[in-house]
Amino acid sequence: MLINVGRLLMLCIWGFLLFNIIHPFPKPTKYFLDVAMVFMFFMHGLQMMLLKATQGKDQTKIGGWLQFRIFLFGVFELMAWQKKQPPLPTRK
């Protein structure tokens, strides 16, 4: 439930940042939102790249749709994806 609320919040944030590109806000706010957009692109791209880099050879590849959702929703999609993964075998 809270993951879906987080996804909705992320969609609102992306919409707000993209709205700034289409219809810029007054100057101090515009610059802040431009920096926030670059930061979001960087952080969500970094999350996606780190997840792809940590995938083992025996694990299934991450599809394009999942990569897009991870880029769009960030940590909320990673948490949802993690819940769907089977538990790792324990060592004895």
C-alpha positions in Angstrom: 0.0 0.0 0.0 2.7 2.5 1.0 4.8 1.5 -2.0 1.9 2.6 -4.3 1.6 5.9 -2.4 5.3 6.4 -3.0 4.9 5.6 -6.7 2.1 8.1 -7.0 4.3 10.7 -5.2 7.1 10.1 -7.6 4.8 10.6 -10.6 3.7 13.9 -9.1 7.3 14.9 -8.6 8.3 14.0 -12.1 5.2 15.8 -13.4 6.2 18.9 -11.5 9.7 18.9 -12.7 8.7 18.3 -16.3 6.1 21.1 -16.0 9.0 23.4 -15.1 10.6 22.6 -18.5 7.4 23.3 -20.5 6.4 26.4 -18.5 9.3 27.7 -16.4 8.7 29.1 -13.0 10.2 32.5 -11.9 14.0 32.6 -11.8 15.1 31.4 -8.4 12.6 28.5 -8.4 13.4 27.6 -12.0 17.1 27.1 -11.3 16.4 25.0 -8.2 14.0 22.7 -10.2 16.5 22.4 -13.0 19.1 21.2 -10.5 16.5 18.8 -9.0 15.7 17.4 -12.4 19.4 16.6 -13.1 19.8 15.1 -9.6 16.7 12.9 -10.2 18.0 11.7 -13.6 21.4 10.9 -12.1 20.2 9.1 -8.9 17.5 7.0 -10.7 19.9 6.1 -13.4 22.5 5.2 -10.8 20.0 3.0 -9.0 19.2 1.2 -12.3 22.9 0.7 -13.2 23.8 -0.6 -9.7 20.9 -3.1 -9.8 22.0 -4.4 -13.2 25.6 -4.6 -12.0 24.7 -6.7 -9.0 22.7 -9.3 -10.9 24.4 -12.6 -10.9 25.0 -14.7 -14.0 22.5 -17.3 -12.8 19.7 -14.8 -12.2 17.3 -13.7 -14.9 18.0 -10.5 -16.8 16.0 -7.4 -16.0 13.7 -6.5 -18.8 13.3 -3.1 -20.5 9.9 -2.4 -18.9 11.3 -3.1 -15.4 14.3 -0.9 -16.1 11.9 2.0 -17.1 9.8 1.5 -14.0 13.0 1.5 -11.8 14.1 4.7 -13.5 10.7 6.3 -13.1 9.8 5.3 -9.5 13.3 4.7 -8.1 13.5 3.1 -4.7 9.8 2.4 -4.5 10.0 0.1 -7.6 13.1 -1.5 -6.2 11.3 -2.3 -2.9 8.4 -3.8 -4.9 10.7 -5.8 -7.1 12.6 -7.1 -4.0 9.4 -8.4 -2.4 8.7 -10.5 -5.5 12.2 -12.1 -5.5 12.5 -15.6 -4.0 14.6 -15.7 -0.8 18.3 -16.6 -1.1 19.3 -20.1 0.0 21.0 -20.1 3.4 24.5 -21.5 4.0 25.0 -24.2 6.6 
